[in-house]
Amino acid sequence: MSDDRSSPLVLPAIYLGGLVFGFGLAISGMARPEVVLDFLQFDDFGLLFVMGGAAVVTGVTFAVGTRYLDRAPLTGRPYTRRLKEFDRNVVAGGVVFGVGWGVSGICPGAAYASVGIGNLPILWAITGMFLGAYIHGYARSLGGDAAGDASAN
C-alpha cells in the first residue's frame, strides 16, 4: 500500500473484498466454530463444498486474469511469480496453524466474521492470535530473521 502509483480504488477494493469474504464466511457457516469442528471430525462435509467452490473461483480468476491482462488492474504492477522456500518454518507454522484451527474450530479470517455474527467469546481466540504473533515476532527479533534468510537453514 506504500506504492504512490497505485490506484485510489485499491483501498475500497480491499474493504469490499473483506466484506464479501466476511459475508461468505457467515452465510456458509465457516464463522461458526461448531460447524468447522464437525467438518474436522468428518461429521459434516458441507464446508468441503464451500472451500472447493472458493478454490475453483480463485483458480478461474487467476487463470483468466493472467491470461488476458498483463498487469494487475488496480496497481498496474506486472504479474510475477513469488517463490518461497519450503523450509522448517513453513512446516512449523502449518503445524501450529492446524493445531490452533483444530482446537478452536476457527481460522484467523473466520474469527473476525465470527465476531460479526455475535460470537463474542471468539475474542479470546483473536487475543491469542495477536499474542502468538507478537511473541513470535519478538523471538525472531532476538534471534535474527531465520525465516527470511535462506542461508540460515
C-alpha positions as a Python dict, from the first residue, in 0.01 Angstrom:
ca = {
    (1, 'M'): (0, 0, 0),
    (2, 'S'): (305, 227, 13),
    (3, 'D'): (320, 247, -368),
    (4, 'D'): (220, 603, -460),
    (5, 'R'): (137, 500, -817),
    (6, 'S'): (-141, 263, -716),
    (7, 'S'): (-499, 347, -794),
    (8, 'P'): (-715, 523, -536),
    (9, 'L'): (-952, 227, -579),
    (10, 'V'): (-712, -16, -408),
    (11, 'L'): (-827, 56, -52),
    (12, 'P'): (-1201, 47, -134),
    (13, 'A'): (-1145, -277, -327),
    (14, 'I'): (-973, -429, -24),
    (15, 'Y'): (-1260, -327, 205),
    (16, 'L'): (-1520, -455, -41),
    (17, 'G'): (-1334, -784, -75),
    (18, 'G'): (-1318, -817, 303),
    (19, 'L'): (-1691, -752, 334),
    (20, 'V'): (-1776, -1010, 67),
    (21, 'F'): (-1537, -1259, 230),
    (22, 'G'): (-1690, -1199, 574),
    (23, 'F'): (-2047, -1234, 449),
    (24, 'G'): (-1949, -1550, 263),
    (25, 'L'): (-1797, -1699, 577),
    (26, 'A'): (-2105, -1608, 781),
    (27, 'I'): (-2354, -1738, 524),
    (28, 'S'): (-2163, -2064, 468),
    (29, 'G'): (-2129, -2137, 838),
    (30, 'M'): (-1750, -2123, 840),
    (31, 'A'): (-1766, -1847, 1101),
    (32, 'R'): (-1927, -2088, 1348),
    (33, 'P'): (-1663, -2296, 1532),
    (34, 'E'): (-1903, -2585, 1592),
    (35, 'V'): (-1961, -2624, 1217),
    (36, 'V'): (-1588, -2620, 1149),
    (37, 'L'): (-1522, -2875, 1425),
    (38, 'D'): (-1793, -3102, 1281),
    (39, 'F'): (-1614, -3078, 947),
    (40, 'L'): (-1275, -3157, 1103),
    (41, 'Q'): (-1429, -3460, 1278),
    (42, 'F'): (-1574, -3585, 946),
    (43, 'D'): (-1933, -3538, 1065),
    (44, 'D'): (-2034, -3267, 814),
    (45, 'F'): (-1876, -3224, 472),
    (46, 'G'): (-2064, -2907, 377),
    (47, 'L'): (-1756, -2691, 426),
    (48, 'L'): (-1569, -2906, 176),
    (49, 'F'): (-1802, -2765, -91),
    (50, 'V'): (-1754, -2410, 41),
    (51, 'M'): (-1375, -2437, 29),
    (52, 'G'): (-1384, -2621, -303),
    (53, 'G'): (-1608, -2354, -453),
    (54, 'A'): (-1374, -2082, -330),
    (55, 'A'): (-1075, -2265, -478),
    (56, 'V'): (-1249, -2301, -816),
    (57, 'V'): (-1348, -1932, -829),
    (58, 'T'): (-996, -1826, -731),
    (59, 'G'): (-834, -2060, -980),
    (60, 'V'): (-1053, -1945, -1268),
    (61, 'T'): (-1000, -1579, -1176),
    (62, 'F'): (-622, -1614, -1171),
    (63, 'A'): (-615, -1823, -1490),
    (64, 'V'): (-835, -1581, -1684),
    (65, 'G'): (-686, -1266, -1531),
    (66, 'T'): (-325, -1356, -1600),
    (67, 'R'): (-407, -1479, -1949),
    (68, 'Y'): (-588, -1168, -2070),
    (69, 'L'): (-424, -899, -1857),
    (70, 'D'): (-51, -842, -1837),
    (71, 'R'): (-79, -622, -1527),
    (72, 'A'): (-287, -606, -1213),
    (73, 'P'): (-588, -381, -1281),
    (74, 'L'): (-566, -160, -973),
    (75, 'T'): (-192, -137, -911),
    (76, 'G'): (-58, -163, -1266),
    (77, 'R'): (216, -399, -1150),
    (78, 'P'): (310, -687, -1380),
    (79, 'Y'): (214, -1036, -1268),
    (80, 'T'): (513, -1218, -1127),
    (81, 'R'): (553, -1545, -951),
    (82, 'R'): (686, -1536, -598),
    (83, 'L'): (866, -1848, -489),
    (84, 'K'): (908, -1922, -122),
    (85, 'E'): (1138, -2189, 1),
    (86, 'F'): (975, -2488, 167),
    (87, 'D'): (1166, -2498, 493),
    (88, 'R'): (1117, -2589, 856),
    (89, 'N'): (946, -2256, 928),
    (90, 'V'): (672, -2337, 675),
    (91, 'V'): (620, -2680, 832),
    (92, 'A'): (625, -2546, 1189),
    (93, 'G'): (385, -2264, 1101),
    (94, 'G'): (150, -2508, 929),
    (95, 'V'): (151, -2737, 1232),
    (96, 'V'): (81, -2452, 1474),
    (97, 'F'): (-193, -2316, 1246),
    (98, 'G'): (-351, -2662, 1211),
    (99, 'V'): (-346, -2730, 1584),
    (100, 'G'): (-497, -2388, 1656),
    (101, 'W'): (-765, -2447, 1393),
    (102, 'G'): (-844, -2791, 1532),
    (103, 'V'): (-857, -2678, 1895),
    (104, 'S'): (-1059, -2360, 1842),
    (105, 'G'): (-1257, -2457, 1533),
    (106, 'I'): (-1180, -2124, 1372),
    (107, 'C'): (-913, -1981, 1145),
    (108, 'P'): (-798, -1617, 1159),
    (109, 'G'): (-1016, -1485, 876),
    (110, 'A'): (-1325, -1658, 1004),
    (111, 'A'): (-1260, -1535, 1359),
    (112, 'Y'): (-1338, -1177, 1260),
    (113, 'A'): (-1650, -1284, 1074),
    (114, 'S'): (-1749, -1482, 1384),
    (115, 'V'): (-1742, -1162, 1591),
    (116, 'G'): (-1969, -1009, 1327),
    (117, 'I'): (-2231, -1279, 1380),
    (118, 'G'): (-2228, -1221, 1756),
    (119, 'N'): (-1978, -1483, 1877),
    (120, 'L'): (-1808, -1260, 2133),
    (121, 'P'): (-1619, -1540, 2318),
    (122, 'I'): (-1413, -1577, 1999),
    (123, 'L'): (-1239, -1257, 2110),
    (124, 'W'): (-1029, -1482, 2338),
    (125, 'A'): (-904, -1671, 2032),
    (126, 'I'): (-833, -1345, 1848),
    (127, 'T'): (-639, -1222, 2153),
    (128, 'G'): (-441, -1546, 2146),
    (129, 'M'): (-363, -1498, 1776),
    (130, 'F'): (-232, -1148, 1839),
    (131, 'L'): (-29, -1259, 2140),
    (132, 'G'): (117, -1552, 1947),
    (133, 'A'): (213, -1328, 1656),
    (134, 'Y'): (367, -1074, 1893),
    (135, 'I'): (567, -1337, 2082),
    (136, 'H'): (686, -1491, 1756),
    (137, 'G'): (793, -1152, 1622),
    (138, 'Y'): (971, -1070, 1946),
    (139, 'A'): (1152, -1405, 1949),
    (140, 'R'): (1260, -1358, 1587),
    (141, 'S'): (1389, -1010, 1664),
    (142, 'L'): (1608, -1157, 1938),
    (143, 'G'): (1743, -1445, 1731),
    (144, 'G'): (1763, -1287, 1386),
    (145, 'D'): (1533, -1333, 1090),
    (146, 'A'): (1576, -1705, 1023),
    (147, 'A'): (1263, -1727, 808),
    (148, 'G'): (1372, -1451, 574),
    (149, 'D'): (1733, -1568, 548),
    (150, 'A'): (1768, -1873, 324),
    (151, 'S'): (2128, -1931, 440),
    (152, 'A'): (2011, -1984, 799),
    (153, 'N'): (1869, -2328, 713),
}
